[in-house]
Structure formats: structure tokens, C-alpha cells
Amino acid sequence: MDVAEEFNPVIIAGFGHFGSTLGRLLRAHDIGTTILDIDSDQVDRLRNMGFKVYYGDASRHDLLEIAGARKAKIIVVAIGDNEKRIEMVQTIKKHFPDLQILVRAANRYDAYDLMNEGMLHIYRETVDTSLRMGVDVMKMLGHRSYTSMRAARTFLKYDEQKLKDLASISDEKEYVLTARKYIEELERILKDDRSKLNASLDEGWDEGSLIREANSNSG
Amino acid sequence: MDVAEEFNPVIIAGFGHFGSTLGRLLRAHDIGTTILDIDSDQVDRLRNMGFKVYYGDASRHDLLEIAGARKAKIIVVAIGDNEKRIEMVQTIKKHFPDLQILVRAANRYDAYDLMNEGMLHIYRETVDTSLRMGVDVMKMLGHRSYTSMRAARTFLKYDEQKLKDLASISDEKEYVLTARKYIEELERILKDDRSKLNASLDEGWDEGSLIREANSNSG
């Protein structure tokens, strides 16, 4: 690995679509990141795009050491392979216990595995986009922009809270019953919230509605 | 396919993690959805969870007809297989031209293919989550919550706008040059926006910052 002697607060392991989107946001804020990717073609492609990407396997602790894992604050595990992610997380925990680990997950089952590895910052890769799509469906059907977005936020918050409970259930029958209970409970919360909002708000909301709500509440 | 004679404004094709997250949000708002999935094990599992899911291949126009595609307003193509998605989109366009199609995409290259099929509502499945993760990295490093979230919104908006331009470029060299130009332009936009915000805002922002900004702007 040809990593220069530099100190960056963030290491990104895996620079495909997921990692590079995140990496571009950080770069725009001058947040120093050391980027590692194991796919040499991808490394070349990204260098052509102007990224400083290093070829290297972030599940090897000696390479993480060279990449500055001892001095970094945060490592983002953004690779797409579930098993390799678990391996990487185990290596990082063992050799760099002070690093904050933020890790991508494929879905909720993958998230449970990561929770059982002690991970606290888990990001299920499609959950936000599917909720945005849901918000857009709602808007197309005439629902208000603000209420739709608020519902999606409430959804994600509740769903994330319950992940931890569900991760600890090993019996399949109990899992299904509990998951079903949470699904129904979330729907009740969303319905209650909607009734309250509908009772108190005017029609004709749009993009600027949050600002206007804030103004009218304060006035 | 055992779809009852019912009219629902929304059809969801594919009810894995992506489709079911969206479907749960819609159900909580009493939006009638007809759900199709081709995986019979998944159909059984979801029925156990309390979902009304029908077994059926949504790339077959006769099955879409039975599922109510003639009367529905929106179809969500939420399956995970890129090639199958294109096939499904082509069938829907041909047989049900009045249906609004919202389609999931794996990444930007997949999105280009869908654009070239005339799709207007394309949702790249990991883009929102990777941006949320980026926002959290920024916050952990001391950036303000509001400025971080605003940066992510600006990022997504700009990136989506430029997708269409990039989809039309077939020459690889030109593609790399143009993509690189857009990446740099977006970083400039984010940096300028940040400078302006930093010049005008106090420290110590948190979750309620948008509301407070709205209040102070109006006052």
C-alpha cells in the first residue's frame, strides 16, 4: 500500500458508490480522509476522477496501521460484502479499540449480526432511499410534503430503536411475533401523529412548509 | 396469482427490504397498495408478518392487469435485479402508459440505463443512506447538525440534476471529464454555501436549529 505519511481524522474502507458519495460530501468540507479500496480497477478509475484512493485491504491490521488507524478518529466501513465487513469490524475492534466505527449494513438481518459484534453505528444501505420514495408516492397522491417527510423521519427513528430488541431474539417464532407487534405499533404511532397534524394544519403545504410552520408557531 | 378484485392506487413490485419499508410507510397512511413478489418463501414470510402479499411476476402484463394496473395510479418497481427491472419497466410502459412508474436503481450506471428507457423517477438505493452516514461523520467531528444536513440535501439535489446530462454521454473519456467537472463544481457550491452559513450563524446548533433559524429570519 502506497499511503503517504499523513494524518487524516477519517478512514473510508470501500469506495464504491456508497463510500464515494459519503467521501465527496466530506471532501467538500475539507475533512481529511484516507480512502482504501481493494479493487485495483476501481482505484484507477477513481484516481482518474481526481480522488486520492489507496489500494489496500482494510481487514488487515498492518495495512490499517499504515493508513493511520492509530491516529484517526473515525473509520467508515463502506464495503458491500457482508462477511468481509464483519471480519473488518473484528480486526478494527481488536487492534484499534479507540476508533469510532460507522458501518454499512445490507439489511436488518445484517444489522443484527453487526449489533452482536458490538457495533453502535449501523446504516442499513437502502432504508433511507426507500423512505424517500415512499414520501414521494405520498406527495403524488396528494399528501402534504411536511407530513410525509415527518412520517418518514418518525418511521426511521422508531425502526432503528427496535432493531436492538429484535437483534437479541434468537427464537424464530418469537422474532416474527415481536417484529409484527413493532410493525403494528409503528403504524399506530404514525396514524396518531397524522390525526393530530391533520386536525391542526391548513392545506396547500409545499417545500417551504417547515419554515412557515415555524414562523406561525412563533407568532 | 390470487389477487382479489380490489382497486388500489399503488402497486408495489418486489417486497424485500426496500419494498416493504416503503409499503409499511404507505400502509400507515391507509394508502391502498397491491403487493407483488416473485419469491414464494418471501410471500409466506410476509403474510406471517401480517402483509397482504401476492405471489406473481410483475413483468408479465397479464398478471399486472389482474393486479389492477389499469386502474392504479402509481407502480413502484422495487425489485433488486437490474435486468429484471428494465424488463418490467418496458412491459409497464407498453401496456399501461398512464401508470406513473417509480423505480429503484442500484447505482448511477443503472440509473442511466433507466433514464434511457424514459424513466423520470429513479431512486438510487444507497445514495440517501450514505449521505446520512456522511452527515453523522460531520457531526461527530464537530460540524453543526443543520449545516451538515443542508449540505447533504444540496449534494443530492445537484447530483440528481447532473445524472441526466451524464446519462447522455456515451464516450468514456468525455464521461470521465464531465463527471469530474461536476464533482468539482458541486464541491465548490458546498464550500461557498458553507462559507456563507459560517459567516452568519452562531455556534451550538442542534436538532431544533431549522426552526430557530426560521424564527430569527422572520423576526
Boltz contact constraints between the chains, C-beta under 6 A:
constraints:
  - contact:
      token1: [A, 17]
      token2: [B, 107]
      max_distance: 6.0
  - contact:
      token1: [A, 17]
      token2: [B, 126]
      max_distance: 6.0
  - contact:
      token1: [A, 18]
      token2: [B, 126]
      max_distance: 6.0
  - contact:
      token1: [A, 18]
      token2: [B, 130]
      max_distance: 6.0
  - contact:
      token1: [A, 21]
      token2: [B, 127]
      max_distance: 6.0
  - contact:
      token1: [A, 21]
      token2: [B, 130]
      max_distance: 6.0
  - contact:
      token1: [A, 22]
      token2: [B, 130]
      max_distance: 6.0
  - contact:
      token1: [A, 22]
      token2: [B, 133]
      max_distance: 6.0
  - contact:
      token1: [A, 22]
      token2: [B, 134]
      max_distance: 6.0
  - contact:
      token1: [A, 25]
      token2: [B, 134]
      max_distance: 6.0
  - contact:
      token1: [A, 25]
      token2: [B, 155]
      max_distance: 6.0
  - contact:
      token1: [A, 28]
      token2: [B, 187]
      max_distance: 6.0
  - contact:
      token1: [A, 28]
      token2: [B, 190]
      max_distance: 6.0
  - contact:
      token1: [A, 48]
      token2: [B, 176]
      max_distance: 6.0
  - contact:
      token1: [A, 49]
      token2: [B, 180]
      max_distance: 6.0
  - contact:
      token1: [A, 50]
      token2: [B, 180]
      max_distance: 6.0
  - contact:
      token1: [A, 74]
      token2: [B, 137]
      max_distance: 6.0
  - contact:
      token1: [A, 102]
      token2: [B, 133]
      max_distance: 6.0
  - contact:
      token1: [A, 107]
      token2: [B, 17]
      max_distance: 6.0
  - contact:
      token1: [A, 123]
      token2: [B, 129]
      max_distance: 6.0
  - contact:
      token1: [A, 123]
      token2: [B, 133]
      max_distance: 6.0
  - contact:
      token1: [A, 125]
      token2: [B, 126]
      max_distance: 6.0
  - contact:
      token1: [A, 125]
      token2: [B, 129]
      max_distance: 6.0
  - contact:
      token1: [A, 126]
      token2: [B, 18]
      max_distance: 6.0
  - contact:
      token1: [A, 126]
      token2: [B, 125]
      max_distance: 6.0
  - contact:
      token1: [A, 127]
      token2: [B, 21]
      max_distance: 6.0
  - contact:
      token1: [A, 128]
      token2: [B, 128]
      max_distance: 6.0
  - contact:
      token1: [A, 128]
      token2: [B, 129]
      max_distance: 6.0
  - contact:
      token1: [A, 128]
      token2: [B, 132]
      max_distance: 6.0
  - contact:
      token1: [A, 129]
      token2: [B, 123]
      max_distance: 6.0
  - contact:
      token1: [A, 129]
      token2: [B, 125]
      max_distance: 6.0
  - contact:
      token1: [A, 129]
      token2: [B, 128]
      max_distance: 6.0
  - contact:
      token1: [A, 130]
      token2: [B, 18]
      max_distance: 6.0
  - contact:
      token1: [A, 130]
      token2: [B, 21]
      max_distance: 6.0
  - contact:
      token1: [A, 130]
      token2: [B, 22]
      max_distance: 6.0
  - contact:
      token1: [A, 132]
      token2: [B, 128]
      max_distance: 6.0
  - contact:
      token1: [A, 133]
      token2: [B, 22]
      max_distance: 6.0
  - contact:
      token1: [A, 133]
      token2: [B, 102]
      max_distance: 6.0
  - contact:
      token1: [A, 133]
      token2: [B, 123]
      max_distance: 6.0
  - contact:
      token1: [A, 134]
      token2: [B, 22]
      max_distance: 6.0
  - contact:
      token1: [A, 134]
      token2: [B, 25]
      max_distance: 6.0
  - contact:
      token1: [A, 137]
      token2: [B, 74]
      max_distance: 6.0
  - contact:
      token1: [A, 155]
      token2: [B, 25]
      max_distance: 6.0
  - contact:
      token1: [A, 176]
      token2: [B, 48]
      max_distance: 6.0
  - contact:
      token1: [A, 180]
      token2: [B, 49]
      max_distance: 6.0
  - contact:
      token1: [A, 180]
      token2: [B, 50]
      max_distance: 6.0
  - contact:
      token1: [A, 187]
      token2: [B, 28]
      max_distance: 6.0
  - contact:
      token1: [A, 190]
      token2: [B, 28]
      max_distance: 6.0
  - contact:
      token1: [A, 211]
      token2: [B, 214]
      max_distance: 6.0
  - contact:
      token1: [A, 214]
      token2: [B, 211]
      max_distance: 6.0
  - contact:
      token1: [A, 214]
      token2: [B, 214]
      max_distance: 6.0
  - contact:
      token1: [A, 214]
      token2: [B, 215]
      max_distance: 6.0
  - contact:
      token1: [A, 215]
      token2: [B, 214]
      max_distance: 6.0
  - contact:
      token1: [A, 215]
      token2: [B, 218]
      max_distance: 6.0
  - contact:
      token1: [A, 218]
      token2: [B, 215]
      max_distance: 6.0
